[in-house]
């Protein structure tokens, strides 16, 4: 059934889905890119990484990596 939603103000949404009324299909979308060196995201106790020489090249010649608009 259709629903009527009154005045509404959302200041910010951080990584969630807001649903008002009836919905058939919800598909939250987000894109991000991170450039990091070898062994940078290791977490835990007693980590031993042997990377010796590590080089990260953050240069990306692409205009767009992943299109978010119209990606239903």
C-alpha positions in Angstrom: 0.0 0.0 0.0 1.2 3.5 -0.7 2.3 5.5 2.3 2.3 9.3 3.0 5.4 10.6 4.7 5.3 14.0 6.3 8.1 16.6 6.7 11.4 15.0 7.1 15.0 16.2 7.6 18.0 13.9 7.6 21.3 15.5 8.5 23.6 12.6 7.6 23.6 8.9 7.0 26.8 7.0 7.4 26.8 3.6 5.8 23.1 2.7 6.2 19.8 2.3 4.4 16.8 4.6 5.0 13.5 3.1 4.0 10.1 4.9 4.1 6.9 3.1 3.2 6.8 0.2 0.8 9.9 -1.0 -0.9 10.5 -3.9 -3.2 14.2 -3.8 -3.6 16.9 -2.0 -1.6 20.4 -1.9 -2.9 22.8 0.5 -1.1 25.8 1.5 -3.1 29.2 2.9 -2.3 32.6 3.0 -3.9 36.0 3.7 -2.5 39.6 3.2 -3.4 42.6 2.8 -1.1 46.3 2.7 -2.0 48.4 1.1 0.7 51.8 -0.7 0.9 52.4 -4.3 1.5 51.4 -5.4 5.0 49.7 -2.1 5.9 46.3 -3.5 6.9 47.5 -6.4 9.1 45.9 -6.5 12.5 46.2 -8.9 15.4 48.8 -10.1 17.9 52.3 -11.3 17.0 52.3 -10.4 13.3 55.4 -11.1 11.4 55.6 -9.9 7.8 58.7 -10.1 5.6 58.1 -7.7 2.7 61.7 -6.6 2.2 61.0 -4.1 -0.6 57.6 -2.6 -0.9 56.4 0.0 -3.4 52.9 1.3 -3.9 52.0 3.3 -7.0 48.8 5.3 -6.4 48.8 6.6 -10.0 45.6 5.7 -11.8 45.2 6.8 -15.4 41.5 5.8 -15.6 38.9 8.6 -15.7 36.3 6.5 -13.7 36.7 3.2 -12.0 33.2 2.3 -10.9 30.0 4.2 -11.9 27.6 4.6 -9.1 24.8 6.6 -10.8 22.2 4.5 -12.7 23.7 1.3 -11.4 20.5 -0.4 -10.3 
